[in-house]
Amino acid sequence: MSELRGALAMAAALPQIQRQQLDRLLPLLKRIPISQLADAADAIEKHGGLTYESLMRVQGKTVRVAIWEMRDNRCEHKQYAVGNVHNARIGEIGDAEWVEGWIA
């Protein structure tokens, strides 16, 4: 029963916590250039949240990805693609295959 009481107390506190965070955020937003505010609003509206990936999509940025592999003790280019921020992974030293990603 104490878990239920704790959950109800937390639920009751959420509107106050949200107000506090909005009060904290508003003065900070006034320092940001209008173009960045517009990008943030578009990212939230169009992609459901304010993440690095959603901001990249709104700004039209992509991640270029090249996949390399070791063949006969040489690095060889295996594949090239354009993707999103989740495609850009970096391999470990000694891996037989790794991904190189950069923002374009």
C-alpha positions as CSV (number, residue, x, y, z in Angstrom):
1,M,0.0,0.0,0.0
2,S,2.9,2.4,0.6
3,E,4.0,2.0,-3.0
4,L,0.6,3.1,-4.1
5,R,0.7,6.1,-1.8
6,G,4.1,7.0,-3.1
7,A,3.0,6.7,-6.7
8,L,-0.1,8.9,-6.0
9,A,2.0,11.5,-4.3
10,M,4.4,11.5,-7.2
11,A,1.5,11.9,-9.7
12,A,0.1,14.8,-7.7
13,A,3.5,16.5,-7.6
14,L,4.1,16.2,-11.4
15,P,2.2,19.4,-12.4
16,Q,4.2,21.5,-9.9
17,I,7.4,19.9,-11.1
18,Q,6.5,20.7,-14.7
19,R,5.7,24.4,-13.8
20,Q,9.0,24.7,-12.0
21,Q,10.9,23.4,-15.0
22,L,9.0,25.6,-17.4
23,D,9.8,28.6,-15.2
24,R,13.4,27.7,-15.2
25,L,13.4,27.2,-19.0
26,L,11.7,30.3,-20.2
27,P,14.5,32.8,-19.3
28,L,17.0,30.5,-21.0
29,L,14.9,30.3,-24.2
30,K,15.0,34.1,-24.5
31,R,18.8,33.9,-24.9
32,I,18.6,31.5,-27.9
33,P,18.5,32.8,-31.5
34,I,15.1,32.7,-33.1
35,S,16.2,30.2,-35.8
36,Q,17.2,27.7,-33.1
37,L,13.9,28.2,-31.3
38,A,12.1,27.5,-34.6
39,D,14.1,24.4,-35.1
40,A,13.4,23.2,-31.6
41,A,9.6,23.8,-32.1
42,D,9.6,22.0,-35.4
43,A,11.6,19.0,-34.0
44,I,9.0,18.7,-31.2
45,E,6.0,19.1,-33.5
46,K,7.2,17.0,-36.4
47,H,9.3,14.3,-34.7
48,G,7.7,14.0,-31.2
49,G,10.6,15.3,-29.2
50,L,13.7,17.4,-28.8
51,T,16.5,15.0,-29.6
52,Y,19.8,15.3,-31.5
53,E,18.3,13.2,-34.3
54,S,15.1,15.3,-34.5
55,L,17.1,18.5,-34.7
56,M,19.3,17.1,-37.4
57,R,16.3,16.1,-39.4
58,V,14.7,19.5,-39.1
59,Q,17.9,21.2,-40.1
60,G,18.3,18.9,-43.1
61,K,21.6,17.4,-41.8
62,T,22.4,13.8,-42.4
63,V,25.1,11.4,-41.4
64,R,27.3,10.0,-44.1
65,V,28.4,6.5,-43.3
66,A,31.3,4.5,-44.7
67,I,31.8,0.9,-43.8
68,W,35.3,-0.4,-43.9
69,E,36.6,-3.9,-43.5
70,M,40.0,-5.7,-43.2
71,R,40.8,-7.9,-46.2
72,D,44.2,-9.4,-46.6
73,N,45.6,-7.1,-43.9
74,R,44.4,-4.0,-45.7
75,C,41.6,-1.6,-45.0
76,E,39.1,-1.7,-47.8
77,H,35.9,0.3,-48.4
78,K,32.9,-2.0,-48.3
79,Q,29.8,0.2,-48.4
80,Y,28.8,3.9,-48.3
81,A,25.4,5.2,-47.3
82,V,23.6,8.3,-46.0
83,G,21.7,7.7,-42.8
84,N,20.6,9.2,-39.6
85,V,22.5,9.7,-36.3
86,H,21.9,6.1,-35.2
87,N,23.9,4.7,-38.2
88,A,27.1,6.4,-37.1
89,R,28.9,3.9,-34.9
90,I,32.6,3.6,-34.3
91,G,34.3,0.3,-34.3
92,E,37.0,-0.8,-31.9
93,I,40.7,-1.2,-32.8
94,G,41.2,-4.7,-34.1
95,D,37.7,-5.2,-35.4
96,A,37.4,-6.8,-38.8
97,E,34.8,-4.2,-39.8
98,W,34.0,-0.7,-38.6
99,V,31.9,2.3,-39.4
100,E,33.1,5.8,-40.0
101,G,30.4,8.5,-39.8
102,W,30.4,12.2,-40.3
103,I,27.7,14.9,-40.4
104,A,27.1,16.5,-43.8
